[in-house]
Amino acid sequence: MTSRIGSAAARIAVLVLVLLGLWALWEGYRALWEETGWTRPFRVNATTMPHLHDIVGALFDPLREGEPLLARFMLDAALFTAKEAAVGFAIGAAIGFLLGALIARFAVLQRGVMPYIIASQTIPILAIAPIVVVGLGNVSILGWTPKDWMRVAVIAAYLTFFPVTVNTVRGLRSADPAAVELMESYAAGEWAVFWKLRVPASLPYLFSAFKVAATASVVGAVIGELPSSIQSGLGGWIINFNQYYALDPENLWAVNLVAALLGISFFLVVVLVEKLVVHRPPEILV
Amino acid sequence: MSTSEAVVSARSISKTFGKGGVNALQDIDLEVGQGEFISLIGPSGCGKSTLLRVIGDLVEPSSGEILVNGKSAHRARLDRDYGIVFQAAVLYDWRTVAKNIALPLELMGYDRATRAGRVRELLHLMELDGFEKHYPWQLSGGMQQRVSIARALSFSPALLLMDEPFGALDEMTRERLNVELLRIWAELGSTVIFVTHSISEAVYLSTRVVVMSPRPGRITSVVPIDLPQPRTFETREDPRFFELVTQVREALHAGGAEL
């Protein structure tokens, strides 16, 4: 127990040290370039590289006199984007798993479908986002049109499904041949082998994919918001602050910081669920 | 022994792997009676594991006929007539000891209460009490193999197929598990077919030792083991034990095995 507390303390110490190191790098770089007046790769000043404390400070300033703090708006925007990303992640993970399971089961599909799945990921997401988000806005199913955030969730799903598909295929095929033979000796049916052996065996692979997909879904949600001028999410704020960068550079940095924190929280949620769900010898977990 | 009481009856079993490839088994004839403890021994590549898998319907013979409990090996597998233990324990890492033991019972549709009862009995039988909530990777190799044996016994099959189950264990653990296996065999009255490459293990455990030779894999001799039952640690010091070990070793040499 003491060792567990000790290792937790060590982790926090490492985290603080790394953050301090990053702060020192940023501020040290600024100071050196400002002092010497070096112009390569770019001139350093309050516009190109605001002080870190100014960036964090911007979160705790009102945008205009008498309004709530920027952090308040950022929290709302982050929650809105989180909803898009989470729904997109869920849809993408489900589709990704289903595709992966079909490919793992029917070898023909490996050649027939995989090339298109790979091709789908080579298309720049910025090229697809407007088509999907704007296009789906004109779709009407029995008078119902998908809401803004739902259309953005489709983009998040688009970035999520790919790593999940690839790792599902590998994971479902990773079962130990002897473990499969054991199932045969019990005359187990294909479904039983799937649910009691192949799926549990694939979990470490699936969670590796979920970790990649979790952060990708946040990126997908932010990018999905850009072409459709959805104002409620982090993407909307990014466009907005981008236009006023010359006046308030630290605001854009601040919203980027919030987007990064959102991505990290998604990642940590996956890590937490993995700890609860996946029981493996410690050396196998990554 | 007539065919009707034979647990396993193999008639001119041959197995060739690949097109015109390796002759893993050639003309195997073997009868195993109810309650026997048969060891298949031979150098690597003699097809002893393949023969075990043919009996278990995990490998299909190229020719010949194999009956298990008087029916086809395929039918016997579907009827879950045997339990199997491999050299590796093949436990599922994501299941606790108790859930690993209960796996066959789950597949066979036993209800939760029956499963829990059986698991408790087996934990006790295999001296694993108190470990039910452990995960396999938290156990030593010897304990993992005991869980694997408990799993094979969980649905009380009358026939136990064992493929070098103690091959990866140290000598001490192996000898202890040998004693335990004999105790269980006597207690349950099951029939055991046991693959090994250890002569002393084969002699110590078996009622008959089947000696095989490689390329092509065939049975070169069968040595009946007339050591008294039950066998104990002293059995290994019995002069008759050494005679039989020598007899099996010579049979292996005569079959062309380089030892």
Interface residues (C-beta under 8 A of the other chain):
Chain A: D176 A178 A179 E181 L182 M183 E184 S185 Y186 A187 A188 A192 K196 L197 P200 A201 L203 V278 H279 R280 P281 I284
Chain B: G56 L58 R77 L78 D79 R80 Y82 G83 I84 F86 A88 V90 Y92 D93 W94 R95 L103 P104 E106 L107 M108 Y135 W137
